[in-house]
Structure formats: structure tokens, C-alpha cells
Amino acid sequence: MARLRAPDGCPWDQEQTHQSIARCLVEEAAEVLEAIDTEDTELLREELGDLLLQVVFHSQIEEEAGRFDLEDVAREISEKLVRRHPHVFGDPSDKEEDADAVIDRWERIKAEEKKAKGVSETNQKFKNLPPQLPSTLFANEVYKQANKLGLEKEGEWDDSKINEMGSGLNEAQAGRALFEWVAACRSGGIDPESALRKFASSQVRILEEKYKPKP
């Protein structure tokens, strides 16, 4: 990548910025997901390489600016994994019993890291979610957090209906139901991505306000 962006390298690669190749990151991630869904191992290997190229590309741009390089990226994630898994890399007797306990500890350590960096604590119960996250993933995270905090019955949704619908539901049935809802939205002139995102976002605001700790 350094050779491609060198003065005698590739004109296209030389012109690229973080912003100009951002869409490529999304596209490559989508192709990795396709390989996973189809369980195509050879394709997965190829697409992971394409995704890795995006990490290399962005890191090279930053190295040219003198801010960080690929080695810094690799070192930081390695250190983070060690730091957030004390039950593996720390005291051998300090083990967690299950995955939920591991996640809880991960979140506590992450909060401690933010505090150490001077990031102020807020009363926000829900963790910040990337605005670019697809709406289905966003909605899933919102409900998961509501459930974790015991707020699943406090949103503007029918939790009893959710439990009833989920009982015995399989992937094929869920896929069909979601497809029909998307098609119905199209028929009604509604953008399903926007509709779901707006509703999920409104639930975060409502629950945050309702359960904001009193001063």
C-alpha cells in the first residue's frame, strides 16, 4: 500500500482519503457477511483479505500524516484484549463462570478506561450506538439493553406480544415475516430502514428520560 501511494505509484490510490474510501469499508464488510451466510470458506478467506486491505489503507493514510501506523493499530487492539480479559491473562484463579459475566466485566473495564481518559460520566443507561449501524442491528441492541436493565416492559412496544411471537419462531418464519413487513412498507411508501431506526431511537430517549437518576 505504501508503494501504491508513493509518488511513482498508482494515481488512483494516491488520490484516496478516509472519506473517499469509506464506502469501500461498508461494501467489503457486506461481502464478508455474504461469505459467512453462504458458508463459503474460500470466499470468506478472499473477502477477509479485502476487508483487511481497508484497515491497511486507512492506516497507511494516517502513517503518511505522521499520526499512527498499522503497527500501532495492531498493538492497541492486542493490549485492549489483554486488558479486558483479566480472567484469561491475569490471575489464574480469577475466572468468570459464563459469557454474560465476561460481558459485564468487559463493560466495567471499558467504563474504567473512559474514566481514566477523562471522559466524564453521564446518566445515560444505554451505551452509544454508531448512527451508521443498520436499523435491525440498532433495534436489536436497544431491546437487548432494555432487557438487560429490566426495562423491557417499559418501552412503547408490547413485550407480551414479542414473547408470544418469539415462542417457537424459526429463522425461515422470521425471514418471511420481516420480508413481508419490508414489502408492506414499500407498498405504503414508507422507508422501512428509517421507520425502524426512528422508532428504536425514540425508545432510547423515552427510557433514558424515564429512568434518569434523580439528582
Secondary structure, 3 states (H helix, E strand, C coil): CCCCCCCCCCHHHHHCCCCCCHHHHHHHHHHHHHHHHCCCHHHHHHHHHHHHHHHHHHHHHHHHHCCCCHHHHHHHHHHHHHHCCHHHHCCCCCCCCCHHHHHHHHHHHHHHHHHHCCCCCCCCCCCCCCCCCCHHHHHHHHHHHHHHCCCCCCCCCCHHHHHHHHCCCCHHHHHHHHHHHHHHHHHCCCCHHHHHHHHHHHHHHHHHHHCCCCC
